[in-house]
Every structure is written in C-alpha cells, then in structure tokens.
Amino acid sequence: MTSVRQWSSRVWVIVGILATVLLAGSSIVAVGVLGGGLTRGGPGSPVGACTVPNLSGTVVNVSLTNMGGSMMGGGGGLMSGGAMGLTADRATVRHGSVSFLVTNGGSVTHELVVLPLPESQIVGTQPFGGDGKIDEAGSLGEASKTCGEGAGQGILPGASGWVSVTLAPGRYELVCNLPGHYAAGMYTQLTVT
C-alpha cells in the first residue's frame, strides 16, 4: 500500500510536470514569434537560437531531453523514471575551470545545477521534497538562463545556456532540478581528477 507521503510526492511531481508543460507551450510560441533558428555549432557560433561565447577551461557539453507526448502513461513513463534524460559528453575532467554548455533538445523547459556528490552518495538517489525538487544546498553553479550564462527562468526548448565554475577533485552530480525532473531521470555523475 502506498503511504500518504509517497502519494503526496507523486501528486506534486505530476503538478510540476503539468506546470512545466504549460510553460513550455507558451515558451515554444514565444520562440516561434521571435524567430529563433535552430542551428548547431561550437563555442562562438550559434547553438539553438543562441550565440555562445568562447567558454573558459574544459568545456563539457550537456544535453537535456525528454520523451515526446504524454509523460504520464505506462511503460517508461514519468513514474518509472525514464521520461527525461541529462547526458554529458564526458564523465571525467581535470580540476580547475570547467564550463558547461547546456543544450535543451527536449520539448519542455530544463536547467542544469552542479552539486557536490559525497563519496557515500549514489548518483540519482537524493531525496526530493513535496515540491518534486531536491535540496540545492552547496550548489556550485547553475545554467538556467536561455541564451545566457548562469541562473534564469530555465532553458527553453531548442536553446542553450552555460555556466563556468571552478571544480576541485571529487565527484559531482549534474541535475535538472525543475519540479519532477530529477525523479524522471535528469541526472548524471561527473568525476573531477
């Protein structure tokens, strides 16, 4: 039998996803009205509807995705943890300056948050609250600004954002922390040597 707390958490995840889908719909209309083109390139060239500056240090390319259509259905749906994904083009980098170029290839708004990962913690197992989000305490940086650096309101579909941070040797978890996205599989590990 499902506990009231588990049920409440699931309801908030569903509410968060529905809110994200509504925001993404209006975002897609805004991008269409503003005429954002979709071309891809390296630093200094257009990525999505954005022109990315030359980024410092080691550049890690991060892709944010989600499955199309309803995310509430069975078989690989939201509650099975397979509806969304976050991948990085490298699993290990050297310590020092690291820039994250984050491209949203999905159909809803996403973000990237860089969190330290304690040795005893397994990636993807952080508890999330009733709001469908994990605790961001200790965050080292965030890319959630469409066509810009740092924090914002989220990276719109087809666009990019970026952030540069200094990382010490250790393990880090890269996550999308919009409501329900972490629980849906938007996390990966980065090891810094």
N, C-alpha and C positions, 0 to 999 in steps of 0.2 A: 504494500500500500504506500502510495506517495505521501510524504509528510506535507504539512501546510507550508513550511518554509520552501521546500523544493517546488511545490506548486506555485507559490508566490514568485519565486525567482523565474520560473518559466514564463509566467504571465508578463513580468517586466521585460524579459528578453523579447517576447512577441511584440509588446508595445513599442519597445525600442526599434525593432526591425520595421514595424509599420511606419513609425515616425521617420526613419531613415529613408524608406521607400518614397514617402510623400515629399521629403526634402529633395531627394534625388530627382524625382519627376519635375519639380519646379526648377531644379538646377539644370537639367537637360534642356528645358525650354529656354532658360536664360542663355546657355552656351549657344544654342541654335540661333537665337535672336542676335547675339553679339557676333556670330560668325566665326567661332573657333574652329580652325582647321586641325586635322589630325595627321601630323607627320612626325616621324621619329628620327632622332639623331643623337650625337654625343654632346658633351659639355660645350656650351657656347652656341648650340644650334637648337631649333625648335623640338620640343618633346610634347606631344599632345598639342594643346592650344598655348603652350608656354615656350618662352626662350630662356634656356637655362644658362646661368653664368658659368665661367670656369670655376670648378669647385676645388677646394684645397685638400691636400693629403690623399689618402687612399679613398677611392670612390667605390661605394657599394651600391649597385643598382637593385632596388626593391620593387617588386610587382605586387599590386593589391588586386585581388579578383573576387568575383562571386558568380555563382551559377545564375543563369537567366531564369525567368519565370518565377513561379511561386516558390518561396523558400520554406513553406510550412508543410509541404507534402511528405510522404514517407520515403523510404529508400534514399539515403544520402541527404535528406533534408536538414533543416536547421538543428533540430533536436538531436540528430545523430552526429553533429559536429563536422559535417562535411560540406556545408553550404558555401563556405568562403575560404580564401587562402591568402597567405602572405609568404612570398619567397624572396630570397636574396641570392644574387649571382655568385656569392662566395660565402663559405661557412667560417673561414678564418682570415684574420687580418693582423698586421703588426700594430703594436701600441702606438699611440700618438694621434695625430689629426686624422679623423675619418669623416668623410662626407657621405650622406645618404641621399641618393637621387631616387625619389619615390614616385612611381607612375601608377595611376589608378586605371587599370584595364577593365574594371567592373562597371556595373550599371547603377551603383549607388555610391554615395559619398563615403570616403575612407580616410584614415590618418595613419601615421607611424609614430610610436613612442618608444624610446630607448630606455630600458630598465636594467639595472644590475641583476644578475641571477646568482643567488648564493649557491655554493657547492652542493648543498643538500637538496636544493630545489630541482625538480624535473620540469623542463620546458612544457608549457601548456597546462600546468596544474595549479596555477594561482587561483585562490577562491575569488568569486565575484559576488558583489552585493546585490541587493534587491533592485538596483538600477541597471543591472546587467553589465557592470563595469568592474575592473579590478582596481586595486589601490595603486595609484601612480606615485606614491611617496618615493623619493630617491631618483625620480626620472632625471636623465642626463640631457634630454633634448626631445624635441617633437617637430615633426613635419606634418602640419595640418593646414597649411595655407595654400590655396590654389594659385599656381604660378608665382610662388614666393617662398621665402625662407622662414622657417620657424613656425610658431603657433598661429592658428587661424580658426576658421569655422569648418575645416575639412577640405580634402582634395576632391574636387568634382570629377565625375566620370570623364575619362579621356584626357585628363590634365595631369600635371606633375607638381610636386613641391619638394623642398630639400632642406636639409639641416646639416651643419658641420659641428662636430663635437670632438673633444679630446678624450680618448679612452685609455685607461690603464689596463695591464694584463688582467684577464679574468673572463668570466662568462657573462653574456648579456642576452636578454630576451627582447626581441623586436616584436611589437604588438600593435594591432589596431584596437583602440580602447573605446570606440563608439559603442553604445548600448547593444549588447548581444553579439558583437563581432568576435571578441576573444573566445567566447563559448562556442562560436560557429567555426573555429579553426584558424583564426587570423593571428598566428604567432610563429616565430622561428627562433633558433638559437644562433648567436654569433660568438665565436671564441676569439679573444684577443691575446696574442702572444707577446 
